[in-house]
């Protein structure tokens, strides 16, 4: 009997990464923990992820109160609860939570049952660039004896650590069975949340970041970048529908002001899971590179980044994208070049596919 506890990070990245693995395992019991009500609301906003969590198990909130002392008490109660679950032979997957006091005691008491997982499926250069800008060094460490990682670069960071199981498995969102599942769910969710959208017709997906201060950007021009993207698409591709997918932490009022300030055509605001809306995309465009553009690239979808980096970032990247391996067309605040690019005859390539490492199944079932 497979019994699992998953302690999520506040960002959606962790559940987005681990969910395909849990789906394939289909445990008899599964408990997901999120930190607080705000975290739960972010999960709920991503309707697909939230529904999948509920279909696989139970979602519990660690602390429903923002008071510092009540938070401490709730963390202590969580510690006791996790201890009891581990004594009942649950396996526990965490992303960093159990390296903090007082939870690291559990790692020493239940080493064989606790698994540390990387939260990011992919390796990209953004963190290295941030470290260069801030002059800090990489600090990857783990107390866990069982580690799951999803790319060779991250695996190499853990090679010299004393762990029993270092399991390298491909990016979970690109397991063949999960991809087939997403294709079915794509039609279901688009039909439900965008009934006026013809899902057999190719559209454009525009990923918009937080609209808060962003590293790498010349933030003074943030709104202008968004407007250039929308105006150019409307001008060059007037009949193409645009699905705008905001970042989960976006300043919604600011996005609404930008969209409503000009009478843009064929714009649909969507909160459907990125991999579901990418399924029928003509191309993906963004104003700042993020992990979703890696997904698009690996799905064989042409990728465009139209942005305005600050001078320091352009110097570090040699006038290319911070995610240059995954961006087909990088344009730094040149509207004419953007419009010329939009006239391209975009051709989709076959999607990449990976397989789950059977050692992970062995670890969960051991």
Secondary structure in CASP SS format (residue, H / E / C, confidence):
PFRMAT SS
TARGET T0000
AUTHOR 0000-0000-0000
METHOD secondary structure of the structure
MODEL  1
X C 1.00
X C 1.00
X E 1.00
X E 1.00
X E 1.00
X E 1.00
X E 1.00
X C 1.00
X C 1.00
X C 1.00
X C 1.00
X C 1.00
X H 1.00
X H 1.00
X H 1.00
X H 1.00
X H 1.00
X H 1.00
X H 1.00
X H 1.00
X H 1.00
X H 1.00
X H 1.00
X H 1.00
X H 1.00
X C 1.00
X C 1.00
X C 1.00
X E 1.00
X E 1.00
X E 1.00
X E 1.00
X E 1.00
X E 1.00
X E 1.00
X E 1.00
X H 1.00
X H 1.00
X H 1.00
X H 1.00
X H 1.00
X H 1.00
X H 1.00
X H 1.00
X H 1.00
X C 1.00
X H 1.00
X H 1.00
X H 1.00
X H 1.00
X H 1.00
X H 1.00
X H 1.00
X H 1.00
X H 1.00
X H 1.00
X C 1.00
X E 1.00
X E 1.00
X E 1.00
X E 1.00
X E 1.00
X E 1.00
X C 1.00
X C 1.00
X C 1.00
X C 1.00
X H 1.00
X H 1.00
X H 1.00
X H 1.00
X H 1.00
X H 1.00
X H 1.00
X H 1.00
X H 1.00
X H 1.00
X H 1.00
X H 1.00
X H 1.00
X H 1.00
X H 1.00
X H 1.00
X H 1.00
X H 1.00
X H 1.00
X H 1.00
X C 1.00
X C 1.00
X C 1.00
X E 1.00
X E 1.00
X E 1.00
X E 1.00
X C 1.00
X C 1.00
X H 1.00
X H 1.00
X H 1.00
X C 1.00
X C 1.00
X C 1.00
X C 1.00
X H 1.00
X H 1.00
X H 1.00
X H 1.00
X H 1.00
X H 1.00
X C 1.00
X H 1.00
X H 1.00
X H 1.00
X E 1.00
X E 1.00
X E 1.00
X E 1.00
X C 1.00
X C 1.00
X C 1.00
X C 1.00
X C 1.00
X C 1.00
X C 1.00
X C 1.00
X H 1.00
X H 1.00
X H 1.00
X H 1.00
X H 1.00
X H 1.00
X H 1.00
X H 1.00
X H 1.00
X C 1.00
X C 1.00
X C 1.00
X C 1.00
X C 1.00
X C 1.00
X C 1.00
X C 1.00
X C 1.00
X C 1.00
X C 1.00
X E 1.00
X E 1.00
X E 1.00
X E 1.00
X C 1.00
X C 1.00
X H 1.00
X H 1.00
X H 1.00
X H 1.00
X H 1.00
X H 1.00
X H 1.00
X C 1.00
X C 1.00
X C 1.00
X C 1.00
X C 1.00
X C 1.00
X E 1.00
X E 1.00
X E 1.00
X E 1.00
X C 1.00
X C 1.00
X C 1.00
X H 1.00
X H 1.00
X H 1.00
X E 1.00
X H 1.00
X H 1.00
X H 1.00
X H 1.00
X H 1.00
X H 1.00
X H 1.00
X H 1.00
X H 1.00
X H 1.00
X H 1.00
X H 1.00
X H 1.00
X H 1.00
X H 1.00
X H 1.00
X H 1.00
X H 1.00
X C 1.00
X C 1.00
X C 1.00
X C 1.00
X C 1.00
X C 1.00
X C 1.00
X C 1.00
X C 1.00
X E 1.00
X E 1.00
X E 1.00
X E 1.00
X E 1.00
X E 1.00
X C 1.00
X C 1.00
X C 1.00
X C 1.00
X C 1.00
X C 1.00
X C 1.00
X C 1.00
X E 1.00
X C 1.00
X H 1.00
X H 1.00
X H 1.00
X H 1.00
X H 1.00
X H 1.00
X H 1.00
X H 1.00
X H 1.00
X H 1.00
X H 1.00
X H 1.00
X H 1.00
X H 1.00
X H 1.00
X H 1.00
X H 1.00
X H 1.00
X C 1.00
X C 1.00
X C 1.00
X C 1.00
X C 1.00
X E 1.00
X E 1.00
X E 1.00
X E 1.00
X E 1.00
X C 1.00
X C 1.00
X C 1.00
X C 1.00
X C 1.00
X H 1.00
X H 1.00
X H 1.00
X H 1.00
X H 1.00
X H 1.00
X H 1.00
X H 1.00
X H 1.00
X H 1.00
X C 1.00
X C 1.00
X C 1.00
X C 1.00
X C 1.00
X E 1.00
X E 1.00
X E 1.00
X E 1.00
X C 1.00
X C 1.00
X C 1.00
X H 1.00
X H 1.00
X H 1.00
X H 1.00
X H 1.00
X C 1.00
X C 1.00
X E 1.00
X E 1.00
X E 1.00
X E 1.00
X E 1.00
X E 1.00
X C 1.00
X C 1.00
X C 1.00
X C 1.00
X H 1.00
X H 1.00
X H 1.00
X H 1.00
X H 1.00
X H 1.00
X H 1.00
X H 1.00
X C 1.00
X C 1.00
X C 1.00
X E 1.00
X E 1.00
X E 1.00
X E 1.00
X E 1.00
X E 1.00
X C 1.00
X E 1.00
X C 1.00
X H 1.00
X H 1.00
X H 1.00
X H 1.00
X H 1.00
X H 1.00
X H 1.00
X C 1.00
X C 1.00
X C 1.00
X C 1.00
X C 1.00
X C 1.00
X H 1.00
X H 1.00
X H 1.00
X C 1.00
X C 1.00
X E 1.00
X E 1.00
X E 1.00
X E 1.00
X C 1.00
X C 1.00
X H 1.00
X H 1.00
X H 1.00
X H 1.00
X H 1.00
X H 1.00
X H 1.00
X H 1.00
X C 1.00
X C 1.00
X C 1.00
X C 1.00
X C 1.00
X C 1.00
X C 1.00
X C 1.00
X C 1.00
X C 1.00
X C 1.00
X E 1.00
X C 1.00
X C 1.00
X C 1.00
X H 1.00
X H 1.00
X H 1.00
X H 1.00
X H 1.00
X H 1.00
X H 1.00
X H 1.00
X C 1.00
END
